[in-house]
Amino acid sequence: MDIQQILSIARQRGTDQHLPYAGAATPQEAYALLQGDADVKLIDIRTDAERDWVGRVALPEGKHAAAQWNLYPGGTPNPDFLAQLAATSSQDTVLLFLCRSGVRSHHAAKLATEHGYRHCFNILEGFEGDKDGEGHRKTLAGWCKAGLPWIGA
């Protein structure tokens, strides 16, 4: 599948689900977009602590950036989120937002869209996916479960 087909599918999900941003991509689709288009960037919105203790995506320099949605400890909203995003990305870049399970990244994609970013996509399932029956993550869905490149803590 080529880049335009993947973007079309992700945009159609956005339309079907009435998302307030461009669309939503599976982890596999997001990775294909990152590999196939120089103007696509992954924005990891997890806290620095999550990236340090849980793991981070393994992508070439320039293909990803961090802009914390919440701050650690305490989980308070990051008042500098939009400034961090602006420091890493233009409003014309295709942005793929990633969090732990796809919930915070939904809100980040919405806020970025409200502030003029035109091509915001949520990565469904997030980095770790939802918890399984035993309370563990990375077993049901997400970037890690999909076997995409990441570096452990």
C-alpha positions as CSV (number, residue, x, y, z in Angstrom):
1,M,0.0,0.0,0.0
2,D,1.4,3.4,-0.9
3,I,1.5,6.5,1.3
4,Q,-1.6,8.2,-0.3
5,Q,-3.6,5.0,0.2
6,I,-2.7,4.8,3.9
7,L,-3.5,8.5,4.4
8,S,-6.8,8.0,2.7
9,I,-7.7,5.0,5.0
10,A,-6.6,7.0,8.1
11,R,-8.6,10.1,6.9
12,Q,-11.7,7.9,6.3
13,R,-11.5,6.6,9.8
14,G,-11.5,10.2,11.0
15,T,-14.6,10.9,9.0
16,D,-16.4,7.6,10.0
17,Q,-15.6,8.3,13.7
18,H,-16.3,12.0,13.5
19,L,-12.8,12.8,14.8
20,P,-12.0,16.5,15.4
21,Y,-8.7,16.0,13.5
22,A,-7.5,14.5,10.2
23,G,-7.7,10.9,11.1
24,A,-6.4,7.8,12.9
25,A,-3.8,5.2,11.9
26,T,-2.9,1.8,13.2
27,P,0.7,1.4,14.5
28,Q,1.6,-0.5,11.3
29,E,0.1,2.3,9.1
30,A,1.9,4.9,11.1
31,Y,5.2,3.1,10.7
32,A,4.7,2.7,6.9
33,L,4.0,6.5,6.7
34,L,7.1,7.3,8.6
35,Q,9.2,5.0,6.4
36,G,7.7,6.2,3.1
37,D,7.4,10.0,3.5
38,A,10.1,12.4,4.6
39,D,7.4,14.9,5.7
40,V,5.8,12.7,8.3
41,K,6.8,13.0,12.0
42,L,5.8,11.0,15.1
43,I,5.1,13.1,18.1
44,D,5.5,11.1,21.3
45,I,3.4,12.9,23.9
46,R,4.1,10.6,26.8
47,T,6.0,12.0,29.8
48,D,9.8,11.9,29.8
49,A,9.5,9.4,32.7
50,E,7.4,7.1,30.5
51,R,9.9,7.2,27.7
52,D,12.8,6.6,30.1
53,W,11.1,3.8,32.2
54,V,8.9,2.1,29.7
55,G,10.6,2.6,26.3
56,R,10.6,4.7,23.3
57,V,10.2,4.4,19.5
58,A,13.3,3.6,17.6
59,L,13.2,5.8,14.5
60,P,15.9,7.8,12.6
61,E,16.7,11.3,13.9
62,G,14.2,13.8,12.6
63,K,11.4,11.3,12.3
64,H,10.1,11.8,15.8
65,A,10.0,14.3,18.6
66,A,8.7,14.6,22.1
67,A,6.1,17.1,23.4
68,Q,4.8,16.0,26.8
69,W,1.0,16.2,27.1
70,N,1.2,15.9,30.9
71,L,4.0,16.4,33.4
72,Y,5.5,13.9,35.8
73,P,5.0,13.5,38.6
74,G,1.4,14.5,39.2
75,G,0.0,14.2,35.6
76,T,-0.8,17.9,35.4
77,P,-1.3,19.4,32.0
78,N,1.9,20.7,30.3
79,P,1.4,24.4,29.8
80,D,4.3,24.3,27.2
81,F,2.8,21.5,25.0
82,L,2.0,23.8,22.1
83,A,5.4,25.5,22.3
84,Q,7.2,22.1,22.4
85,L,5.2,21.0,19.4
86,A,5.9,24.3,17.5
87,A,9.7,23.8,18.2
88,T,9.7,20.5,16.4
89,S,7.1,20.7,13.6
90,S,5.5,23.0,11.1
91,Q,1.8,23.3,10.7
92,D,2.0,21.6,7.3
93,T,3.8,18.5,8.5
94,V,1.8,15.2,8.8
95,L,1.9,14.6,12.5
96,L,1.3,11.2,14.1
97,F,0.6,11.5,17.8
98,L,1.5,8.6,20.1
99,C,0.8,8.0,23.8
100,R,0.5,4.8,25.9
101,S,-2.9,3.6,24.7
102,G,-4.3,6.2,22.2
103,V,-6.3,8.3,24.6
104,R,-4.0,11.3,25.4
105,S,-2.8,11.4,21.8
106,H,-6.5,11.8,20.7
107,H,-6.7,15.0,22.9
108,A,-3.3,16.2,21.6
109,A,-4.3,15.8,18.0
110,K,-7.5,17.7,18.7
111,L,-5.6,20.6,20.4
112,A,-3.0,20.8,17.6
113,T,-5.7,20.9,15.0
114,E,-7.5,23.7,16.9
115,H,-4.2,25.6,16.7
116,G,-3.7,25.4,13.0
117,Y,-1.9,22.1,12.5
118,R,-3.6,20.7,9.4
119,H,-2.6,17.0,9.2
120,C,-2.9,15.5,12.7
121,F,-3.5,11.8,13.2
122,N,-3.8,9.7,16.3
123,I,-2.0,6.4,16.5
124,L,-4.6,3.9,17.6
125,E,-3.6,1.6,20.4
126,G,-0.6,3.7,21.4
127,F,2.8,2.5,22.4
128,E,1.7,-0.2,24.8
129,G,-2.0,-0.8,24.1
130,D,-4.6,-1.6,26.7
131,K,-4.1,-3.9,29.7
132,D,-4.7,-7.6,29.3
133,G,-6.7,-9.7,31.9
134,E,-3.7,-9.8,34.2
135,G,-3.1,-6.1,34.1
136,H,-0.1,-6.2,31.7
137,R,0.4,-4.0,28.7
138,K,2.2,-4.7,25.4
139,T,0.4,-8.0,25.1
140,L,-2.9,-7.1,23.3
141,A,-2.1,-4.2,20.9
142,G,0.1,-1.2,20.3
143,W,3.4,-0.2,18.7
144,C,5.3,-2.8,20.8
145,K,2.9,-5.7,20.3
146,A,3.0,-5.0,16.5
147,G,6.7,-5.7,16.5
148,L,7.7,-2.2,15.4
149,P,11.1,-0.8,16.4
150,W,11.4,0.4,20.0
151,I,14.1,0.6,22.6
152,G,13.4,-0.8,26.1
153,A,14.0,1.1,29.3
